[in-house]
């Protein structure tokens, strides 16, 4: 299969594509895969570092300002033209759009050239581009079954889950603890704010580590994000013995496998990982995303008792301490949350998505 994967901007749109690409190569080593991204997104760093080729096109995120409308239209036109040239040169069997502003011009270009297209929607609430493009593509693959209600083209929808989930279930807790040098006898809380980190979450967690009376059995693994690391490290100097601080973790699957509880945002890829493992979580949705989609992602888990939802306006050191202590001191509650979370997870998501690509490419 010659596969062209487009998406980027944030890790949530990149990691699913990478997981699918690795699965494709495991199935057929002679598969050919090319990623398409923008020059400004995280894909510039993540995709080549993962061993895949990346071609770039012009792409600009949708702006709600009328003044920016002309720039967005111009960028979209330029991106479609550049994507069309990539398609002509590469001659893919199928195109996969994983979302983000870079996926739209690639998908449109592929449709105009009669190339089969599959789009993957990671969030509970679909993005505008995917809603508009869904009637014209071959398959719409969704991460959560509930998302099907948001699309009109029911016959094209396939519930695959998020392929990132497939990669995080391969490690045991023992292996995860060993990889990060953690004591298995401790209760491990993993705290992170997504691929770029999260300012408000970092501030509250830093206060918690400085001021809270943490239980002795607790170990906190705190991933700040590269841009916040120096500031947080300085603020916490000296670092509490119960905490381990990282700017970024390439071994995130190991950290997730080791954890007993997560405190994090509620991006789609994060929730795919949590539910695949059945990892109980305290979710603080980012209020700074389009359509507040992280809130709706988190609601899907909190409504069934798989996670605790705390909106950022209510998130502070005292609330964090209360919630961590409540969950740490109640293993039966954590166990119940684990079962409910796992019920939402799809551990063979990469296989399901790959099968959809095979179907439309044949």
C-alpha positions in Angstrom: 0.0 0.0 0.0 1.2 3.5 -0.9 -0.2 5.6 1.9 -0.3 9.4 2.2 -1.1 10.7 5.7 -2.0 14.3 6.3 -2.5 16.0 9.6 -0.7 18.1 12.2 -0.4 21.2 14.3 -0.6 19.3 17.6 0.4 15.9 18.8 -3.3 14.8 18.9 -3.4 14.9 15.1 0.1 13.5 14.6 0.4 10.5 16.9 -2.6 8.6 15.5 -1.1 8.8 12.1 2.3 7.6 13.3 0.7 4.7 15.2 -1.2 3.7 12.1 2.0 4.0 10.0 4.0 1.7 12.3 1.2 -0.8 12.3 1.1 -0.7 8.5 4.8 -1.5 8.3 4.3 -4.4 10.8 1.7 -5.9 8.6 3.6 -5.3 5.3 7.2 -4.2 5.5 7.2 -3.0 1.9 4.4 -0.5 2.6 5.3 3.0 1.4 4.3 5.9 3.7 4.6 9.7 3.3 3.4 12.3 5.8 2.1 15.7 4.7 2.2 18.6 7.2 3.0 22.2 7.6 6.2 24.0 8.4 4.9 25.5 11.6 3.4 22.4 13.4 4.9 19.8 15.7 5.0 17.4 12.9 8.3 19.0 11.7 9.9 17.6 14.8 8.0 14.5 15.6 7.5 12.8 12.1 11.2 12.8 11.0 12.3 11.8 14.5 10.0 8.8 14.2 11.7 7.7 11.0 9.2 8.8 8.4 9.4 11.2 5.5 7.5 14.5 5.7 6.4 16.8 2.8 5.1 20.3 3.7 2.4 22.4 2.3 1.0 25.9 3.0 -1.7 25.7 5.7 -3.3 28.1 8.1 -5.7 27.5 10.9 -9.3 28.7 10.6 -9.7 32.2 12.0 -12.9 33.7 13.2 -11.8 37.2 12.4 -13.1 38.6 9.2 -9.8 40.4 8.7 -8.0 37.0 8.5 -10.6 35.4 6.2 -8.7 36.4 3.0 -5.4 35.0 4.3 -7.1 31.7 5.2 -8.7 31.4 1.8 -5.4 32.2 0.1 -3.6 29.7 2.3 -6.2 27.0 1.6 -5.9 27.5 -2.2 -2.1 27.4 -2.0 -2.2 24.3 0.2 -4.6 22.5 -2.2 -2.3 23.3 -5.2 0.8 22.1 -3.4 -1.0 18.9 -2.1 -2.1 18.2 -5.6 1.5 18.3 -6.8 2.6 15.9 -4.0 -0.3 13.5 -5.0 0.7 13.6 -8.6 4.3 12.7 -7.8 3.7 10.2 -5.1 0.6 8.4 -6.6 -0.9 7.1 -3.3 -3.4 4.2 -3.2 -5.3 6.0 -0.4 -5.1 9.2 1.6 -5.7 9.4 5.4 -6.6 12.7 6.9 -6.0 12.8 10.7 -7.2 16.3 11.3 -5.7 19.7 12.0 -5.7 22.6 9.5 -3.2 20.8 7.3 -5.5 17.9 6.6 -8.2 19.8 4.7 -6.2 21.0 1.7 -4.7 17.4 1.3 -8.1 15.8 1.5 -9.7 18.3 -1.0 -6.8 17.8 -3.4 -7.1 14.0 -3.2 -10.9 14.2 -3.8 -10.4 16.3 -6.9 -8.0 13.7 -8.2 -10.3 10.8 -7.5 -8.0 9.2 -4.9 -9.8 7.3 -2.1 -9.9 9.2 1.1 -10.4 8.1 4.7 -10.7 10.7 7.5 -10.1 9.9 11.2 -12.0 12.0 13.8 -10.3 11.8 17.2 -12.7 13.9 19.2 -16.1 13.3 20.6 -17.3 16.5 18.9 -16.1 16.5 15.2 -14.2 19.4 13.8 -15.7 21.7 11.2 -13.5 20.5 8.4 -14.3 16.8 9.0 -18.1 17.6 9.2 -17.9 19.4 5.8 -15.8 16.8 4.1 -17.4 13.7 5.5 -20.1 13.3 2.8 -17.5 13.2 0.1 -14.9 10.7 1.5 -14.9 6.9 1.3 -14.8 6.3 5.1 -15.2 8.4 8.3 -13.4 6.6 11.1 -14.3 7.7 14.6 -12.7 7.2 18.0 -15.9 7.2 20.1 -19.1 5.4 19.1 -21.1 8.4 20.3 -19.5 10.6 17.7 -21.6 8.9 15.0 -24.6 11.0 16.0 -22.7 14.1 14.9 -22.5 13.0 11.3 -25.2 12.7 8.6 -23.5 10.2 6.4 -24.1 7.2 8.6 -23.2 4.6 5.9 -19.6 5.8 5.7 -18.9 5.8 9.5 -16.7 3.1 11.1 -16.0 3.0 14.8 -12.2 2.2 14.8 -11.0 3.9 18.0 -7.8 5.8 18.0 -4.7 3.9 16.7 -2.6 5.4 19.5 -4.4 3.1 21.9 -2.9 0.0 20.3 0.6 1.1 21.2 0.1 1.8 24.9 -1.3 -1.6 25.9 1.9 -3.5 25.1 3.7 -2.8 28.4 3.0 -4.1 31.9 3.1 -2.0 35.0 6.3 -3.7 36.0 7.9 -2.8 32.7 6.7 0.7 32.9 8.1 1.2 36.4 11.4 -0.4 35.4 11.8 1.9 32.3 11.4 5.0 34.4 13.2 3.8 37.6 10.0 3.9 39.7 9.2 2.0 42.8 6.3 -0.4 42.0 5.2 -0.4 45.7 4.3 3.3 45.5 1.1 4.8 44.2 2.2 6.6 41.0 0.4 9.7 39.8 1.3 10.8 36.2 0.7 14.5 35.5 1.0 16.0 32.1 -0.6 18.7 29.9 -0.5 17.2 26.4 2.2 17.4 23.8 3.0 21.1 24.4 2.3 21.2 28.2 -0.3 23.4 29.8 0.5 26.6 31.7 -2.4 26.6 34.2 -2.1 22.9 35.0 1.7 23.4 35.5 1.1 26.3 37.9 -1.4 24.4 40.0 0.7 21.3 40.2 3.8 23.3 41.1 1.8 24.8 44.0 0.6 21.3 45.0 4.1 19.9 45.1 5.4 22.8 47.2 2.5 23.2 49.6 0.4 20.0 49.9 0.9 17.3 52.5 1.4 14.4 50.1 0.8 10.8 51.3 4.1 8.9 51.9 3.1 6.2 49.5 2.7 8.7 46.6 5.1 9.3 43.7 4.4 12.1 41.2 5.7 11.9 37.7 5.3 15.5 36.3 5.8 16.2 32.6 5.8 20.0 32.1 6.4 20.4 28.4 9.6 21.8 27.0 8.7 25.5 27.1 7.7 25.4 30.8 10.4 23.1 32.2 13.0 25.7 33.3 10.5 27.9 35.0 8.8 25.0 36.9 12.2 23.4 37.8 13.4 26.8 39.2 10.1 27.2 41.1 10.4 23.7 42.7 14.0 23.9 43.6 14.7 21.8 45.7 12.4 19.2 44.0 10.4 17.2 46.6 11.7 13.6 47.0 8.3 12.2 46.0 8.4 14.0 42.6 10.1 13.3 39.3 10.2 16.2 36.8 10.5 15.8 33.0 10.3 18.4 30.2 9.1 15.7 27.7 8.8 11.9 27.8 9.5 9.9 24.7 8.6 6.9 27.0 5.1 8.1 27.6 3.7 4.5 27.0 5.9 3.4 29.8 4.7 6.2 32.1 1.1 5.4 31.4 1.7 1.7 32.0 3.3 2.5 35.4 0.7 5.0 36.6 -2.2 4.3 39.0 -3.8 7.7 38.3 -3.4 10.4 35.7 -4.0 14.2 36.0 -4.1 15.6 32.5 -6.0 17.5 29.8 -8.6 15.7 27.7 -7.3 15.7 24.2 -8.5 12.9 22.0 -5.2 11.0 21.9 -4.8 11.3 25.7 -8.3 9.8 26.2 -7.5 7.0 23.7 -4.5 6.1 25.8 -6.3 6.3 29.1 -9.3 4.2 28.1 -7.1 1.5 26.4 -5.4 1.0 29.7 -8.4 1.7 31.9 -6.4 4.3 33.7 -8.4 6.4 36.2 -8.0 10.1 35.6 -8.6 13.7 36.8 -9.3 15.6 33.6 -8.9 19.4 33.3 -10.1 20.2 29.7 -8.3 23.1 28.0 -10.8 26.0 27.5 -8.6 27.4 24.7 -9.5 24.9 21.9 -12.0 25.2 19.1 -15.6 24.4 20.1 -14.5 23.6 23.6 -14.1 20.0 22.3 -11.9 18.9 25.2 -14.8 19.5 27.6 -17.0 17.2 25.6 -14.3 14.6 25.4 -14.0 14.7 29.2 -17.7 14.5 29.7 -17.9 11.2 27.9 -15.6 9.7 30.6 -17.0 11.5 33.6 -20.6 10.8 32.7 -20.0 7.1 33.1 -17.7 7.3 36.1 -14.5 6.7 34.3 -12.9 10.0 35.3 -13.3 13.1 37.4 -13.9 16.3 35.4 -12.6 19.6 36.9 -13.0 22.7 34.7 -10.0 25.0 34.6 -11.9 27.8 36.4 -12.4 25.4 39.4 -8.9 24.0 39.3 -6.6 25.0 42.1 -4.1 23.5 44.6 -6.7 22.7 47.2 -9.1 21.0 44.7 -6.2 19.0 43.2 -5.1 17.8 46.7 -8.7 16.8 47.6 -9.2 14.8 44.5 -5.8 13.0 44.6 -6.3 12.1 48.2 -9.9 10.9 47.6 -8.8 8.6 44.8 -5.5 7.4 46.4 -7.3 6.5 49.6 -10.1 4.7 47.9 -8.7 1.8 45.8 -12.2 0.3 45.3 -13.3 3.6 43.6 -10.1 3.5 41.4 -10.9 -0.1 40.5 -14.5 0.8 39.5 -13.2 3.8 37.4 -10.7 1.5 35.7 -13.4 -1.0 34.6 -15.6 1.9 33.3 -12.7 3.4 31.5 -11.7 0.2 29.9 -15.2 -0.4 28.6 -14.7 2.7 26.4 -11.3 1.7 25.1 -10.5 0.1 21.8 -7.2 -1.8 21.9 -7.2 -3.0 18.3 -7.8 0.5 16.8 -4.8 0.4 14.5 -5.9 -2.8 13.0 -9.5 -1.5 12.5 -8.3 1.7 10.8 -5.8 -0.2 8.6 -8.6 -2.5 7.5 -10.7 0.5 6.5 -7.8 1.8 4.4 -7.3 -1.5 2.7 -11.0 -1.7 1.8 -11.1 1.6 0.1 -7.7 1.2 -1.6 -8.6 -2.1 -3.2 
